[in-house]
Amino acid sequence: MTSNADQLERDILRVFRCACQQDRPDIAEFMLAALEKLDSECVNSVASNRPLIDAYRDLVGTCGSGRS
């Protein structure tokens, strides 16, 4: 079962991705900050299975897509 904190992180990641798709970097930045805060409070998470890491991967993918 997913804990409330896990669900919150997944919901924030979903909103982060939506903001990116809608070209709202201001909202995306706010959501990324929320993920960073939640991640800093988490002690029992696998590094590769965290919403914050997924958000960072999304950002890297955007930078590597040739968009300028």
Backbone as numpy.savetxt, mean C-alpha at the origin, in Angstrom:
# Nx Ny Nz CAx CAy CAz Cx Cy Cz
-8.28 -16.99 9.73 -9.12 -15.80 9.73 -8.24 -14.55 9.73
-8.66 -13.56 9.00 -7.93 -12.32 8.91 -8.27 -11.43 10.10
-7.24 -10.89 10.72 -7.49 -10.00 11.85 -8.00 -8.65 11.35
-8.52 -7.86 12.25 -9.02 -6.53 11.88 -7.91 -5.67 11.30
-6.71 -5.74 11.88 -5.59 -4.95 11.37 -5.22 -5.39 9.96
-5.22 -6.69 9.70 -4.91 -7.19 8.36 -5.94 -6.69 7.36
-7.19 -6.73 7.73 -8.26 -6.26 6.83 -8.12 -4.77 6.57
-7.79 -4.01 7.59 -7.60 -2.57 7.43 -6.47 -2.29 6.44
-5.35 -3.00 6.59 -4.23 -2.82 5.66 -4.64 -3.16 4.22
-5.38 -4.24 4.04 -5.83 -4.63 2.70 -6.79 -3.58 2.11
-7.66 -3.04 2.95 -8.57 -2.00 2.48 -7.81 -0.73 2.08
-6.82 -0.35 2.87 -6.02 0.83 2.55 -5.23 0.60 1.26
-4.69 -0.60 1.07 -3.98 -0.92 -0.17 -4.93 -0.79 -1.36
-6.15 -1.26 -1.21 -7.13 -1.16 -2.29 -7.40 0.31 -2.64
-7.56 1.16 -1.63 -7.80 2.58 -1.87 -6.55 3.23 -2.47
-5.36 2.83 -2.02 -4.11 3.33 -2.60 -4.08 3.05 -4.10
-4.39 1.82 -4.48 -4.37 1.44 -5.89 -5.44 2.20 -6.69
-6.59 2.38 -6.10 -7.66 3.14 -6.75 -7.22 4.59 -6.98
-6.58 5.19 -5.99 -6.10 6.57 -6.12 -5.04 6.67 -7.23
-4.17 5.69 -7.31 -3.17 5.67 -8.37 -3.84 5.58 -9.73
-4.81 4.71 -9.88 -5.51 4.53 -11.15 -6.27 5.79 -11.56
-6.74 6.53 -10.59 -7.51 7.74 -10.88 -6.63 8.99 -10.91
-5.30 8.77 -10.94 -4.34 9.87 -11.01 -4.53 10.88 -9.88
-4.61 10.33 -8.66 -4.72 11.15 -7.45 -3.53 10.87 -6.54
-2.34 11.41 -6.91 -1.15 11.15 -6.10 -1.26 11.68 -4.68
-2.05 12.72 -4.46 -2.22 13.25 -3.11 -2.89 12.23 -2.20
-3.93 11.58 -2.70 -4.63 10.56 -1.92 -3.75 9.31 -1.78
-3.08 8.93 -2.87 -2.20 7.76 -2.83 -1.11 7.95 -1.79
-0.54 9.14 -1.72 0.51 9.42 -0.74 -0.02 9.30 0.69
-1.22 9.77 0.90 -1.86 9.68 2.22 -2.07 8.22 2.61
-2.54 7.41 1.67 -2.77 5.98 1.92 -1.44 5.25 2.16
-0.40 5.63 1.43 0.91 5.02 1.63 1.44 5.34 3.03
1.23 6.57 3.49 1.64 6.93 4.84 0.88 6.11 5.89
-0.40 5.85 5.64 -1.19 5.03 6.56 -0.64 3.60 6.59
-0.29 3.06 5.42 0.29 1.71 5.38 1.62 1.67 6.11
2.43 2.70 5.94 3.73 2.74 6.63 3.54 2.77 8.14
2.56 3.53 8.60 2.28 3.60 10.05 1.83 2.25 10.58
0.90 1.61 9.90 0.42 0.30 10.34 1.54 -0.74 10.30
2.35 -0.68 9.26 3.44 -1.64 9.12 4.46 -1.48 10.25
4.71 -0.25 10.67 5.69 -0.02 11.74 5.21 -0.59 13.08
3.91 -0.80 13.21 3.33 -1.34 14.44 3.20 -2.86 14.40
3.43 -3.45 13.24 3.27 -4.89 13.07 4.59 -5.60 13.33
4.55 -6.65 14.15 5.78 -7.38 14.48 5.80 -8.79 13.94
4.67 -9.36 13.58 4.61 -10.77 13.18 4.20 -10.96 11.72
4.79 -10.20 10.81 4.39 -10.28 9.42 5.56 -10.78 8.58
5.24 -11.60 7.60 6.24 -12.06 6.64 6.54 -10.90 5.71
7.81 -10.59 5.51 8.20 -9.41 4.75 7.58 -9.34 3.36
7.50 -10.45 2.65 7.01 -10.41 1.28 5.49 -10.44 1.19
4.81 -10.58 2.31 3.35 -10.71 2.29 2.69 -9.57 3.05
3.20 -8.35 2.87 2.65 -7.20 3.57 2.08 -6.21 2.57
0.95 -5.60 2.87 0.37 -4.61 1.97 1.32 -3.45 1.65
2.14 -3.04 2.62 3.09 -1.96 2.34 4.06 -2.36 1.25
4.57 -3.58 1.30 5.49 -4.06 0.27 4.77 -4.12 -1.08
3.51 -4.54 -1.08 2.73 -4.56 -2.32 2.59 -3.15 -2.90
2.36 -2.16 -2.05 2.24 -0.77 -2.50 3.56 -0.28 -3.08
4.67 -0.61 -2.42 5.98 -0.22 -2.94 6.24 -0.88 -4.30
5.85 -2.13 -4.43 6.01 -2.83 -5.72 5.18 -2.14 -6.80
3.99 -1.71 -6.46 3.16 -0.97 -7.42 3.86 0.30 -7.86
4.46 1.02 -6.92 5.17 2.26 -7.26 6.36 1.98 -8.18
7.12 0.95 -7.87 8.27 0.59 -8.70 7.81 0.21 -10.10
6.72 -0.53 -10.18 6.17 -0.91 -11.48 5.75 0.30 -12.29
5.18 1.31 -11.62 4.78 2.53 -12.30 5.99 3.28 -12.82
7.04 3.37 -11.98 8.26 4.07 -12.38 8.95 3.35 -13.53
8.88 2.03 -13.53 9.54 1.26 -14.57 8.74 1.12 -15.84
7.53 1.69 -15.88 6.67 1.51 -17.05 6.95 2.51 -18.15
7.88 3.43 -17.91 8.22 4.42 -18.92 7.40 5.69 -18.85
6.54 5.80 -17.85 5.75 7.03 -17.67 6.66 8.13 -17.19
6.52 9.31 -17.77 7.34 10.46 -17.37 6.47 11.66 -17.07
